């Protein structure tokens, strides 16, 4: 088993948190896992990304040049990463900000209106959790209910007032892809 | 903290240092080791230790000198350009026989370079670095767990030999998060009978490195060399993998070793008998195992994130008994498994 995930978006969209959360879920499942942030001069508004590798074998490089999954939250990330996805891989798009589809039919593309669903869940800032919920809906790394229970381990204490919003966002991402039949 | 947690290398090493009894940290920010300094800023006060953000790298290493001479387990961390700035202080620590731990999360050079991971400070780390005849014990961890484990070992070694110990890692090891288990606090380090605490009633102690009397400095150097000899004899660490039937032996450390290891496994699956030697101590260097292997293997392949530095030590150990090939990326480039496999196929 080997899954290489790239998560990318504007700085401030919470892509690093998606990566850390997936890494945490994998660790709790006793998988081998690495999380590697892009640590350049990212700032709010710039593009940030991270790579998570989950494997049953030892992980060599924590960098990923051909991910099996890309979770992209803005247009520049879409342009950069959708051509790199491995054949047969998965692309999850934030349809609220990306009005394009990849010119590839050898990958599975799932478009999620993440900003819209996040607003409905109570805060547009939970769009990252909608995307994660969608990922869990397709990949079933853990049931979304389990991820909701793990939120308190992953979110810094100061955000614990937002546990409920984030749980809703996770669930709505999962429900969206299930309703869409993916 | 005895269960597995997800931590980046910088933070895991910081926590491991605290658990190893580190009571003094001075540093100056630089990417990709900023999380180290930030972690110590938060944790040191919580654990009764002292954190100082120094005004420069030179000040930081000099503060470590002061804390060490007063008996504290003291450390600093930085990344390549910052470590260059600390070299004068490191030479002084060695000359005065003061224990300290220094962490270098290497980035691309020379000069200010970039902030990407690199291994191009190997020469600086293992051949002295500052002025004078000296060596540091140098440790090259390949995982976040190994980095955390080596921190307490580094403090123990520094105290045992009264010599600085350098942890040589890179931006990937510093930034990457992996599950890690940090050992509970080790017992209080042994008392030190040489530290400067105010003589009071006892005989005054002298710590200095300016030795002007006839023959005095040469005698001091002989003493230091004898000590380095003991480190060489007692502190060697390395990992060997599938050497017994290997036609091709990869030699790599740190991040490069992770990638070379995956290439080795893939080569095996293609029927190429590949093995590997992974130095964990870069000084002392595992020259004997390399020398022993050179008489029965067909060739070596050294993989580094540099233009070729450790390869010189491998060649010295091999003494021309087998060809030593090289694959390296430089300026912050990280080799891929595919690139190494391609090189392996070319060689065999």
Interface residues (C-beta under 8 A of the other chain):
Chain A: X20 X23 X24 X27 X33 X34 X35 X36 X37 X39 X40 X58 X59 X60 X61 X62 X63 X65
Chain B: X4 X6 X31 X32 X115 X171 X172 X175 X176 X177 X178 X179 X255 X258 X259 X261 X262 X263 X334 X336 X337
